[in-house]
């Protein structure tokens, strides 16, 4: 190896200074790019909408505080379409892979390029590297004389710059440094292909890259020309596929992608968007009158959807809404101010048609509430009555459903009539503007999000022995921390019908009944029901019984079979008042085939117990319905065969057991009011935890 120490010459100094300057310039060019942080949209700020006032002094307060939420006036605010692109960072600097603290010394005089690379990368830097065939056969020599010690990072930087001057590049991939000849752009060498806008989508190669860059917000004609002028890449637009085809080296492709990500964004991304839903007038009237008012203030308006004006209006007649596009939030507030001034109920006694679409309720339910007010107590139309009845029973057939979805006059009064359109879930009024304006606040107060009630029910049969010897109520009240109200007094000897536990919110009852061996839990359903709607559950069998027998002189008797439902049947109708107290109508019935006893015409005897009551409870409070006590008497004759039939002494071998068992049917109902989705999520988590504890033995 031809390595010698040589005196510093003037030419070598000039070369070293040139290399240092070139490296310094390169380091400055590779300064990490700081991504631009866009400001949040004004729509995400709070307290921008001050109320329902529409005076000019409150124009700046008309803007809503929510994104995609509706205000009381039917205004919906949408965020401007922002560019969610991530700015591409520059590639990792290979120089930083080497330490500045590790010192080496190198002097080379006319050293062949291959030997120089083996010595620097193999012995001094001690890294894995691969030389291409052109580098191995290259006859160029390297002369490098540095008098003082340098760091490994500095040595790699000088060597990389020296290789670049000789037409070679250094590429790092998966722990290996590749040293190969640099191919010029446009040569017919190896070509790699990539697709995407991220740095991860660009092939990591020194060959020529053809990158297909998709555009999200539309292709721009001038972008290709701009890239060709400022970067060393070929740019060809493909308007049909909305893509840009880039051809060049990897570093140039990455720089081009940075520029593309900056430019690929909505042209009108700063436009403010609002949706105004009309109440009294049609959208066509707003489109006609708004431009005339705004032009008098010097604001340019386009009612045909053109985007070259300060305000653009787009009418959505089908949903009765007007979409507004403005250049600033002040302009949007101004347009909404005039829209609210135009959208008012006309004065006078002229009859007009008004349409109200409920936001939370069903139009049929609102029609039932408004019927007596409008018509003075007359009954509803046939279709509405049928629909309401089917809703309560939960047995609407597909054939009847289509009939019930028609419109019918449900109420008619003086200068006002109302029609419920169940198909469109809307209320149609024919009245004057003054009367409709007076009625609208009441309708909006009725059209609120309905509350729901989670009903946890336990139906159990308790054997009145041991702790329950004197009844379930006595066992529950003697736990020391529960009290009974609305029930009966054991000292007076009265028989109980229902009693309410308070103080423990039902935990005592469930624990006592679940852990006791004398309790047989027949059913424990959980029901989610809307406020004011009946929830029912039925579990059991259909037992065939004799229905009727038809006799005829010439024909044999015909017997019809009627199936009788047995098991557990429960119906609960909760109603929540303003204070959150729940009023429940409870109908519970349990029936089963009685053991023993005589039957009629082969039909079994059905033993039935039922409870029908109304109770009041707070959310989480447990109601216990009990007192349905039944007594079963069992007589067992035990005798020894043959000996028990011997006269006189046979009774010594015969015994009779007469046992009586008393059982009490207990129904526990725990209602819980659900007012928010978070409460429902908590309940679902508890149910999931309950099911996870269930083990099924196969």
VEXNUTOR-298555 format. One record per residue (C-alpha): x, y, z; residue number from 1. Coordinates in nm, 2 decimals, padded with zeros to 4 digits. Layout:
% VEXNUTOR-298555
> xx yy zz nr
> X Y Z NUM
...
This chain:
% VEXNUTOR-298555
> xx yy zz nr
> 00.00 00.00 00.00 1
> 00.15 00.33 -00.11 2
> 00.09 00.54 00.20 3
> 00.36 00.80 00.29 4
> 00.39 01.12 00.49 5
> 00.46 01.42 00.28 6
> 00.53 01.78 00.35 7
> 00.23 02.01 00.31 8
> 00.23 02.18 -00.03 9
> 00.06 02.49 -00.15 10
> -00.17 02.30 -00.39 11
> -00.28 02.06 -00.12 12
> -00.38 02.35 00.10 13
> -00.59 02.50 -00.17 14
> -00.76 02.17 -00.23 15
> -00.83 02.13 00.14 16
> -00.97 02.48 00.17 17
> -01.20 02.43 -00.13 18
> -01.33 02.10 00.02 19
> -01.40 02.27 00.36 20
> -01.59 02.56 00.19 21
> -01.79 02.31 -00.02 22
> -01.89 02.11 00.28 23
> -01.99 02.42 00.47 24
> -02.22 02.53 00.19 25
> -02.37 02.18 00.17 26
> -02.43 02.17 00.54 27
> -02.61 02.51 00.52 28
> -02.82 02.38 00.23 29
> -02.92 02.07 00.43 30
> -03.05 02.26 00.73 31
> -03.35 02.08 00.88 32
> -03.68 02.22 00.75 33
> -03.92 02.35 01.01 34
> -04.27 02.26 00.92 35
> -04.53 02.54 00.90 36
> -04.79 02.52 01.17 37
> -05.13 02.64 01.04 38
> -05.35 02.84 01.27 39
> -05.67 02.68 01.39 40
> -05.99 02.78 01.22 41
> -06.21 03.04 01.39 42
> -06.48 02.77 01.40 43
> -06.29 02.59 01.67 44
> -06.29 02.89 01.90 45
> -06.54 02.93 02.19 46
> -06.80 03.20 02.26 47
> -06.84 03.32 01.90 48
> -07.21 03.29 01.90 49
> -07.36 03.52 02.16 50
> -07.73 03.43 02.14 51
> -08.05 03.48 01.94 52
> -08.02 03.85 01.89 53
> -08.01 03.97 01.53 54
> -07.94 04.34 01.58 55
> -07.66 04.49 01.39 56
> -07.46 04.54 01.71 57
> -07.45 04.16 01.75 58
> -07.35 04.08 01.39 59
> -07.00 03.97 01.51 60
> -07.17 03.73 01.76 61
> -07.38 03.54 01.51 62
> -07.11 03.29 01.44 63
> -07.16 02.96 01.62 64
> -06.93 02.79 01.86 65
> -06.96 02.45 01.72 66
> -06.85 02.26 01.41 67
> -07.13 02.09 01.23 68
> -07.38 02.16 01.50 69
> -07.71 02.33 01.46 70
> -07.82 02.64 01.65 71
> -08.18 02.72 01.75 72
> -08.22 02.93 01.43 73
> -08.13 02.64 01.20 74
> -07.77 02.76 01.13 75
> -07.50 02.51 01.08 76
> -07.13 02.61 01.05 77
> -06.88 02.40 00.86 78
> -06.50 02.42 00.89 79
> -06.30 02.53 00.60 80
> -06.13 02.24 00.41 81
> -05.78 02.24 00.54 82
> -05.47 02.07 00.39 83
> -05.37 01.78 00.62 84
> -05.04 01.71 00.44 85
> -04.73 01.66 00.64 86
> -04.42 01.85 00.53 87
> -04.15 01.61 00.42 88
> -03.83 01.64 00.61 89
> -03.49 01.62 00.45 90
> -03.30 01.29 00.44 91
> -03.08 01.20 00.72 92
> -02.73 01.34 00.70 93
> -02.48 01.05 00.66 94
> -02.21 01.25 00.83 95
> -02.39 01.23 01.16 96
> -02.35 00.85 01.16 97
> -01.98 00.90 01.25 98
> -01.84 01.03 01.58 99
> -01.67 01.37 01.62 100
> -01.47 01.25 01.92 101
> -01.30 00.95 01.76 102
> -00.97 01.08 01.60 103
> -00.78 00.93 01.31 104
> -00.48 01.03 01.09 105
> -00.45 00.99 00.72 106
> -00.20 01.08 00.45 107
> -00.23 00.94 00.09 108
> 00.00 01.02 -00.20 109
> -00.11 00.90 -00.54 110
> -00.30 00.61 -00.39 111
> -00.52 00.41 -00.63 112
> -00.89 00.48 -00.57 113
> -00.97 00.12 -00.49 114
> -00.70 00.10 -00.22 115
> -00.80 00.44 -00.08 116
> -01.16 00.32 -00.03 117
> -01.05 -00.01 00.13 118
> -00.83 00.18 00.37 119
> -01.07 00.45 00.47 120
> -01.40 00.26 00.49 121
> -01.25 -00.07 00.60 122
> -00.97 00.01 00.84 123
> -01.03 00.37 00.96 124
> -01.41 00.40 00.96 125
> -01.47 00.03 01.01 126
> -01.80 00.01 00.83 127
> -01.96 -00.24 00.59 128
> -01.93 -00.12 00.23 129
> -01.97 -00.25 -00.13 130
> -01.78 -00.12 -00.43 131
> -01.93 -00.15 -00.78 132
> -01.73 -00.29 -01.07 133
> -01.65 00.06 -01.21 134
> -01.49 00.17 -00.88 135
> -01.28 -00.14 -00.87 136
> -01.14 -00.09 -01.22 137
> -01.10 00.28 -01.19 138
> -00.73 00.39 -01.24 139
> -00.77 00.73 -01.08 140
> -00.54 00.81 -00.79 141
> -00.61 00.99 -00.46 142
> -00.37 01.24 -00.30 143
> -00.46 01.36 00.05 144
> -00.22 01.50 00.30 145
> -00.36 01.62 00.64 146
> -00.09 01.72 00.90 147
> -00.32 01.72 01.21 148
> -00.56 01.45 01.34 149
> -00.92 01.46 01.22 150
> -01.24 01.30 01.35 151
> -01.41 01.01 01.17 152
> -01.70 01.24 01.07 153
> -01.46 01.49 00.91 154
> -01.28 01.20 00.73 155
> -01.61 01.07 00.59 156
> -01.72 01.41 00.48 157
> -01.39 01.48 00.30 158
> -01.39 01.13 00.14 159
> -01.75 01.17 00.02 160
> -01.67 01.51 -00.14 161
> -01.36 01.37 -00.30 162
> -01.57 01.08 -00.45 163
> -01.83 01.33 -00.58 164
> -01.56 01.52 -00.76 165
> -01.45 01.20 -00.93 166
> -01.80 01.10 -01.03 167
> -01.90 00.87 -00.75 168
> -02.17 00.88 -00.48 169
> -02.21 00.71 -00.14 170
> -02.55 00.57 -00.05 171
> -02.64 00.41 00.28 172
> -02.91 00.14 00.30 173
> -02.97 -00.11 00.58 174
> -02.63 -00.08 00.75 175
> -02.43 -00.10 00.43 176
> -02.25 00.18 00.24 177
> -02.28 00.15 -00.14 178
> -02.01 00.33 -00.35 179
> -02.09 00.35 -00.72 180
> -02.06 00.58 -01.01 181
> -02.30 00.86 -01.04 182
> -02.53 00.83 -01.34 183
> -02.63 01.15 -01.51 184
> -03.00 01.24 -01.54 185
> -03.13 01.14 -01.88 186
> -02.90 00.84 -01.92 187
> -03.05 00.51 -02.01 188
> -02.94 00.34 -01.69 189
> -03.14 00.16 -01.42 190
> -03.48 00.32 -01.35 191
> -03.68 00.28 -01.03 192
> -04.05 00.36 -00.99 193
> -04.24 00.51 -00.70 194
> -04.60 00.62 -00.62 195
> -04.71 00.87 -00.35 196
> -04.64 01.21 -00.19 197
> -04.44 01.10 00.11 198
> -04.06 01.05 00.14 199
> -04.13 00.68 00.24 200
> -04.28 00.63 -00.11 201
> -03.97 00.74 -00.29 202
> -03.73 00.45 -00.38 203
> -03.40 00.46 -00.19 204
> -03.17 00.42 -00.48 205
> -02.91 00.62 -00.67 206
> -03.07 00.53 -01.01 207
> -03.31 00.75 -01.20 208
> -03.65 00.75 -01.03 209
> -03.99 00.80 -01.20 210
> -04.23 00.91 -00.93 211
> -04.61 00.93 -00.98 212
> -04.75 01.20 -00.75 213
> -05.13 01.20 -00.70 214
> -05.30 01.53 -00.63 215
> -05.57 01.55 -00.37 216
> -05.73 01.88 -00.46 217
> -05.69 01.89 -00.84 218
> -05.40 01.92 -01.08 219
> -05.25 02.26 -01.15 220
> -05.13 02.34 -01.50 221
> -04.85 02.58 -01.41 222
> -04.70 02.35 -01.14 223
> -04.51 02.13 -01.39 224
> -04.34 02.43 -01.55 225
> -04.25 02.57 -01.21 226
> -04.08 02.25 -01.11 227
> -03.88 02.22 -01.43 228
> -03.75 02.57 -01.38 229
> -03.64 02.56 -01.02 230
> -03.54 02.19 -00.98 231
> -03.34 01.93 -01.19 232
> -03.64 01.71 -01.26 233
> -03.86 01.63 -01.55 234
> -04.23 01.71 -01.47 235
> -04.51 01.58 -01.69 236
> -04.87 01.64 -01.59 237
> -05.14 01.38 -01.64 238
> -05.47 01.56 -01.61 239
> -05.69 01.26 -01.67 240
> -05.56 01.08 -01.36 241
> -05.48 01.40 -01.17 242
> -05.12 01.30 -01.12 243
> -04.78 01.45 -01.18 244
> -04.50 01.24 -01.32 245
> -04.15 01.33 -01.19 246
> -03.82 01.20 -01.33 247
> -03.49 01.26 -01.16 248
> -03.26 01.17 -00.88 249
> -03.38 01.09 -00.53 250
> -03.28 01.42 -00.37 251
> -03.44 01.62 -00.65 252
> -03.76 01.41 -00.63 253
> -03.78 01.47 -00.25 254
> -03.74 01.85 -00.30 255
> -04.01 01.84 -00.57 256
> -04.24 01.66 -00.33 257
> -04.19 01.93 -00.07 258
> -04.30 02.19 -00.32 259
> -04.60 01.97 -00.44 260
> -04.73 01.93 -00.08 261
> -04.72 02.30 -00.02 262
> -04.91 02.37 -00.34 263
> -05.16 02.08 -00.33 264
> -05.43 02.24 -00.12 265
> -05.78 02.39 -00.18 266
> -05.77 02.70 -00.38 267
> -06.03 02.86 -00.15 268
> -05.93 02.70 00.17 269
> -05.98 03.02 00.36 270
> -06.34 03.05 00.26 271
> -06.59 03.04 00.54 272
> -06.89 02.81 00.51 273
> -07.23 02.82 00.67 274
> -07.56 02.64 00.62 275
> -07.88 02.84 00.69 276
> -08.20 02.63 00.72 277
> -08.51 02.84 00.65 278
> -08.81 02.85 00.88 279
> -09.07 03.08 00.73 280
> -08.97 03.15 00.37 281
> -08.83 02.94 00.09 282
> -08.47 02.93 -00.02 283
> -08.56 03.09 -00.36 284
> -08.68 03.40 -00.18 285
> -08.35 03.43 00.01 286
> -08.15 03.38 -00.31 287
> -08.35 03.66 -00.47 288
> -08.34 03.92 -00.19 289
> -08.00 03.86 -00.03 290
> -07.79 03.98 -00.33 291
> -08.00 04.30 -00.36 292
> -07.93 04.39 00.01 293
> -07.56 04.30 00.01 294
> -07.49 04.48 -00.32 295
> -07.62 04.80 -00.16 296
> -07.35 04.76 00.10 297
> -07.08 04.71 -00.17 298
> -07.05 04.34 -00.12 299
> -07.03 04.13 -00.44 300
> -07.26 03.83 -00.45 301
> -07.30 03.54 -00.68 302
> -07.63 03.35 -00.66 303
> -07.53 03.10 -00.93 304
> -07.25 02.92 -00.74 305
> -06.96 03.11 -00.89 306
> -06.66 03.14 -00.67 307
> -06.51 03.47 -00.80 308
> -06.73 03.69 -00.57 309
> -06.70 03.78 -00.21 310
> -07.02 03.58 -00.13 311
> -07.15 03.28 -00.31 312
> -07.50 03.13 -00.25 313
> -07.60 02.77 -00.33 314
> -07.96 02.68 -00.27 315
> -08.06 02.33 -00.15 316
> -08.43 02.34 -00.22 317
> -08.49 01.97 -00.13 318
> -08.39 02.02 00.23 319
> -08.49 02.39 00.26 320
> -08.14 02.51 00.33 321
> -07.90 02.78 00.18 322
> -07.52 02.72 00.17 323
> -07.31 03.03 00.22 324
> -06.95 03.07 00.11 325
> -06.77 03.40 00.21 326
> -06.42 03.53 00.21 327
> -06.42 03.61 00.59 328
> -06.62 03.54 00.90 329
> -06.74 03.90 00.92 330
> -06.90 03.86 00.58 331
> -07.06 03.53 00.69 332
> -07.20 03.70 00.99 333
> -07.33 03.98 00.78 334
> -07.50 03.75 00.54 335
> -07.66 03.55 00.82 336
> -07.79 03.87 00.98 337
> -07.98 03.96 00.66 338
> -08.10 03.60 00.61 339
> -08.25 03.61 00.96 340
> -08.42 03.94 00.89 341
> -08.58 03.81 00.57 342
> -08.67 03.47 00.72 343
> -08.96 03.59 00.95 344
> -09.32 03.50 00.96 345
> -09.54 03.73 00.76 346
> -09.78 03.95 00.94 347
> -10.15 03.96 00.87 348
> -10.44 03.70 00.86 349
> -10.36 03.54 00.53 350
> -10.34 03.16 00.55 351
> -10.01 03.00 00.45 352
> -09.84 02.66 00.46 353
> -09.56 02.59 00.71 354
> -09.35 02.28 00.74 355
> -09.18 02.17 01.06 356
> -08.94 01.87 01.07 357
> -08.87 01.74 01.42 358
> -08.50 01.71 01.52 359
> -08.54 01.45 01.79 360
> -08.90 01.34 01.82 361
> -09.14 01.16 01.59 362
> -09.40 01.37 01.41 363
> -09.67 01.14 01.53 364
> -09.58 01.20 01.89 365
> -09.58 01.57 01.85 366
> -09.91 01.55 01.66 367
> -10.07 01.37 01.96 368
> -09.95 01.65 02.19 369
> -10.06 01.93 01.97 370
> -10.39 01.78 01.87 371
> -10.59 01.87 02.17 372
> -10.45 02.22 02.17 373
> -10.53 02.30 01.81 374
> -10.87 02.12 01.78 375
> -10.99 02.17 02.13 376
> -10.99 01.80 02.23 377
> -11.13 01.62 01.93 378
> -10.98 01.28 01.84 379
> -10.70 01.22 01.60 380
> -10.73 01.09 01.25 381
> -10.76 00.72 01.18 382
> -10.41 00.66 01.04 383
> -10.25 00.84 01.34 384
> -10.45 00.64 01.59 385
> -10.36 00.32 01.42 386
> -10.00 00.41 01.41 387
> -10.00 00.50 01.78 388
> -10.17 00.18 01.88 389
> -09.93 -00.03 01.68 390
> -09.64 00.16 01.84 391
> -09.76 00.07 02.18 392
> -09.82 -00.29 02.10 393
> -09.50 -00.33 01.90 394
> -09.69 -00.55 01.64 395
> -09.69 -00.34 01.33 396
> -09.70 -00.57 01.02 397
> -09.54 -00.48 00.69 398
> -09.88 -00.45 00.52 399
> -10.03 -00.22 00.78 400
> -09.71 -00.02 00.80 401
> -09.74 00.11 00.44 402
> -10.10 00.22 00.52 403
> -10.00 00.40 00.84 404
> -09.72 00.60 00.67 405
> -09.98 00.82 00.49 406
> -10.08 01.17 00.58 407
> -10.40 01.25 00.76 408
> -10.56 01.56 00.91 409
> -10.51 01.51 01.28 410
> -10.62 01.85 01.41 411
> -10.83 02.14 01.28 412
> -10.92 02.46 01.46 413
> -10.99 02.82 01.39 414
> -10.76 02.94 01.11 415
> -10.53 02.65 01.17 416
> -10.51 02.29 01.06 417
> -10.23 02.04 01.11 418
> -10.13 01.73 00.91 419
> -09.88 01.47 01.02 420
> -09.67 01.32 00.73 421
> -09.53 01.01 00.88 422
> -09.34 00.92 00.57 423
> -09.14 01.24 00.58 424
> -09.16 01.27 00.96 425
> -09.29 01.62 00.94 426
> -09.57 01.84 01.06 427
> -09.76 02.05 00.80 428
> -09.95 02.36 00.92 429
> -10.20 02.57 00.74 430
> -10.24 02.89 00.94 431
> -10.14 03.26 00.96 432
> -09.79 03.38 01.02 433
> -09.88 03.53 01.35 434
> -10.03 03.21 01.49 435
> -09.75 02.99 01.36 436
> -09.49 03.23 01.52 437
> -09.68 03.19 01.85 438
> -09.69 02.81 01.82 439
> -09.33 02.75 01.71 440
> -09.16 02.80 02.05 441
> -09.39 02.54 02.21 442
> -09.32 02.29 01.93 443
> -08.94 02.34 01.98 444
> -08.98 02.28 02.36 445
> -09.16 01.96 02.29 446
> -08.91 01.85 02.03 447
> -08.63 01.75 02.27 448
> -08.40 01.45 02.29 449
> -08.60 01.18 02.48 450
> -08.45 01.02 02.78 451
> -08.40 00.65 02.82 452
> -08.43 00.42 03.12 453
> -08.22 00.11 03.18 454
> -08.44 -00.15 03.37 455
> -08.27 -00.42 03.57 456
> -08.53 -00.68 03.67 457
> -08.49 -00.99 03.89 458
> -08.78 -01.23 03.92 459
> -08.71 -01.49 04.20 460
> -08.90 -01.75 04.39 461
> -08.80 -01.76 04.76 462
> -08.86 -02.06 04.98 463
> -08.98 -01.93 05.32 464
> -08.74 -02.11 05.55 465
> -08.44 -02.01 05.76 466
> -08.37 -01.64 05.71 467
> -08.68 -01.60 05.50 468
> -08.91 -01.78 05.74 469
> -09.11 -01.47 05.82 470
> -09.11 -01.34 05.47 471
> -08.88 -01.16 05.23 472
> -08.96 -00.81 05.36 473
> -08.86 -00.91 05.72 474
> -08.53 -01.05 05.59 475
> -08.45 -00.74 05.39 476
> -08.54 -00.49 05.66 477
> -08.34 -00.67 05.93 478
> -08.01 -00.62 05.74 479
> -07.96 -00.30 05.94 480
> -07.92 -00.04 05.67 481
> -08.24 -00.05 05.46 482
> -08.58 00.09 05.52 483
> -08.92 00.00 05.38 484
> -09.18 00.25 05.26 485
> -09.52 00.20 05.11 486
> -09.55 -00.16 05.22 487
> -09.72 -00.33 05.51 488
> -09.66 -00.38 05.88 489
> -09.59 -00.73 06.00 490
> -09.72 -00.65 06.35 491
> -10.06 -00.58 06.22 492
> -10.07 -00.91 06.04 493
> -10.16 -00.76 05.70 494
> -10.05 -00.93 05.38 495
> -09.80 -00.73 05.18 496
> -09.83 -00.64 04.81 497
> -09.53 -00.42 04.74 498
> -09.25 -00.24 04.92 499
> -08.96 -00.02 04.82 500
> -08.60 -00.04 04.94 501
> -08.42 00.28 05.00 502
> -08.07 00.37 05.13 503
> -07.87 00.09 04.95 504
> -07.98 00.15 04.58 505
> -08.05 -00.22 04.54 506
> -07.72 -00.38 04.63 507
> -07.85 -00.54 04.95 508
> -08.14 -00.70 04.78 509
> -07.93 -00.85 04.49 510
> -07.66 -00.98 04.72 511
> -07.90 -01.14 04.97 512
> -08.11 -01.31 04.70 513
> -07.82 -01.42 04.49 514
> -07.61 -01.58 04.76 515
> -07.89 -01.76 04.94 516
> -07.96 -02.12 04.85 517
> -08.33 -02.09 04.92 518
> -08.38 -01.84 04.63 519
> -08.45 -01.96 04.28 520
> -08.39 -01.68 04.03 521
> -08.64 -01.74 03.75 522
> -08.53 -01.46 03.52 523
> -08.30 -01.15 03.53 524
> -08.35 -00.94 03.22 525
> -08.21 -00.60 03.15 526
> -08.42 -00.37 02.92 527
> -08.34 -00.03 02.77 528
> -08.66 00.16 02.70 529
> -08.74 00.51 02.59 530
> -08.93 00.74 02.82 531
> -09.30 00.68 02.80 532
> -09.28 00.35 02.60 533
> -09.38 00.01 02.72 534
> -09.10 -00.25 02.74 535
> -09.20 -00.62 02.76 536
> -09.02 -00.95 02.78 537
> -09.16 -01.30 02.77 538
> -08.98 -01.62 02.84 539
> -09.15 -01.96 02.85 540
> -09.33 -02.24 02.67 541
> -09.65 -02.29 02.47 542
> -09.85 -02.57 02.63 543
> -10.12 -02.73 02.42 544
> -10.47 -02.73 02.58 545
> -10.81 -02.84 02.46 546
> -10.99 -02.55 02.30 547
> -11.33 -02.67 02.19 548
> -11.50 -03.00 02.08 549
> -11.74 -03.00 01.79 550
> -11.98 -03.29 01.78 551
> -12.18 -03.41 01.48 552
> -12.41 -03.71 01.44 553
> -12.25 -03.83 01.12 554
> -11.89 -03.71 01.17 555
> -11.66 -03.79 01.45 556
> -11.59 -03.53 01.71 557
> -11.34 -03.26 01.62 558
> -11.12 -03.12 01.89 559
> -10.93 -02.79 01.85 560
> -10.60 -02.73 02.02 561
> -10.52 -02.39 02.18 562
> -10.17 -02.32 02.29 563
> -10.14 -02.15 02.63 564
> -09.83 -01.94 02.70 565
> -09.65 -02.02 03.03 566
> -09.34 -01.88 03.19 567
> -09.24 -01.53 03.28 568
> -09.40 -01.22 03.13 569
> -09.31 -00.87 03.22 570
> -09.43 -00.53 03.10 571
> -09.29 -00.20 03.23 572
> -09.38 00.15 03.12 573
> -09.15 00.42 03.27 574
> -09.22 00.79 03.28 575
> -08.96 01.04 03.39 576
> -09.07 01.37 03.54 577
> -08.88 01.70 03.54 578
> -08.69 01.61 03.87 579
> -08.57 01.27 03.74 580
> -08.81 01.07 03.94 581
> -08.94 00.76 03.75 582
> -09.31 00.65 03.76 583
> -09.34 00.29 03.64 584
> -09.65 00.09 03.54 585
> -09.55 -00.27 03.61 586
> -09.74 -00.58 03.49 587
> -09.58 -00.91 03.59 588
> -09.71 -01.26 03.54 589
> -09.56 -01.60 03.60 590
> -09.74 -01.92 03.51 591
> -09.64 -02.29 03.51 592
> -09.79 -02.63 03.48 593
> -09.91 -02.74 03.82 594
> -09.78 -03.07 03.96 595
> -10.05 -03.32 04.04 596
> -10.41 -03.24 04.06 597
> -10.69 -03.34 03.83 598
> -10.71 -03.23 03.47 599
> -11.00 -03.16 03.24 600
> -11.02 -03.34 02.91 601
> -10.65 -03.40 02.92 602
> -10.56 -03.04 02.96 603
> -10.30 -02.96 03.23 604
> -10.37 -02.73 03.52 605
> -10.19 -02.39 03.49 606
> -10.07 -02.22 03.81 607
> -10.05 -01.84 03.76 608
> -09.94 -01.55 03.97 609
> -09.95 -01.19 03.86 610
> -09.88 -00.84 03.98 611
> -10.01 -00.52 03.84 612
> -09.91 -00.19 04.00 613
> -09.77 00.16 03.97 614
> -09.46 00.26 04.17 615
> -09.24 00.57 04.20 616
> -08.86 00.54 04.24 617
> -08.55 00.75 04.19 618
> -08.28 00.66 03.95 619
> -08.09 00.36 04.09 620
> -08.35 00.28 04.36 621
> -08.47 -00.07 04.38 622
> -08.84 -00.15 04.40 623
> -08.94 -00.49 04.55 624
> -09.28 -00.63 04.47 625
> -09.37 -00.93 04.69 626
> -09.63 -01.09 04.90 627
> -09.75 -01.35 04.65 628
> -09.72 -01.65 04.88 629
> -09.82 -02.00 04.76 630
> -09.83 -02.32 04.96 631
> -09.75 -02.66 04.82 632
> -09.86 -02.97 05.02 633
> -09.69 -03.30 04.94 634
> -09.80 -03.64 05.09 635
> -09.56 -03.93 05.04 636
> -09.66 -04.28 05.14 637
> -09.36 -04.50 05.22 638
> -09.42 -04.87 05.28 639
> -09.24 -05.20 05.28 640
> -09.38 -05.44 05.02 641
> -09.57 -05.74 05.14 642
> -09.51 -05.66 05.51 643
> -09.71 -05.35 05.50 644
> -10.02 -05.55 05.38 645
> -10.02 -05.79 05.68 646
> -10.33 -05.72 05.90 647
> -10.28 -05.56 06.23 648
> -09.90 -05.54 06.21 649
> -09.88 -05.39 05.86 650
> -09.89 -05.03 05.99 651
> -09.55 -05.09 06.15 652
> -09.40 -05.12 05.80 653
> -09.59 -04.81 05.66 654
> -09.53 -04.44 05.70 655
> -09.68 -04.12 05.56 656
> -09.50 -03.79 05.52 657
> -09.71 -03.48 05.49 658
> -09.49 -03.17 05.41 659
> -09.59 -02.81 05.33 660
> -09.36 -02.57 05.15 661
> -09.43 -02.20 05.13 662
> -09.28 -01.99 04.85 663
> -09.30 -01.62 04.78 664
> -09.27 -01.46 04.44 665
> -09.05 -01.15 04.44 666
> -09.00 -00.90 04.16 667
> -08.71 -00.65 04.19 668
> -08.70 -00.36 03.95 669
> -08.41 -00.11 03.94 670
> -08.45 00.18 03.70 671
> -08.16 00.40 03.59 672
> -08.20 00.71 03.39 673
> -07.96 00.75 03.10 674
> -07.92 01.11 03.00 675
> -07.59 01.11 02.81 676
> -07.39 00.86 02.59 677
> -07.12 00.84 02.86 678
> -07.37 00.68 03.10 679
> -07.47 00.43 02.84 680
> -07.10 00.34 02.78 681
> -07.06 00.27 03.15 682
> -07.36 00.04 03.15 683
> -07.23 -00.15 02.85 684
> -06.90 -00.20 03.02 685
> -07.07 -00.34 03.33 686
> -07.28 -00.58 03.11 687
> -06.97 -00.69 02.93 688
> -06.79 -00.76 03.26 689
> -07.09 -00.96 03.37 690
> -07.09 -01.18 03.06 691
> -06.72 -01.23 03.09 692
> -06.77 -01.41 03.42 693
> -07.01 -01.66 03.27 694
> -06.85 -02.01 03.22 695
> -07.01 -02.26 02.98 696
> -06.91 -02.62 03.05 697
> -06.90 -02.82 02.73 698
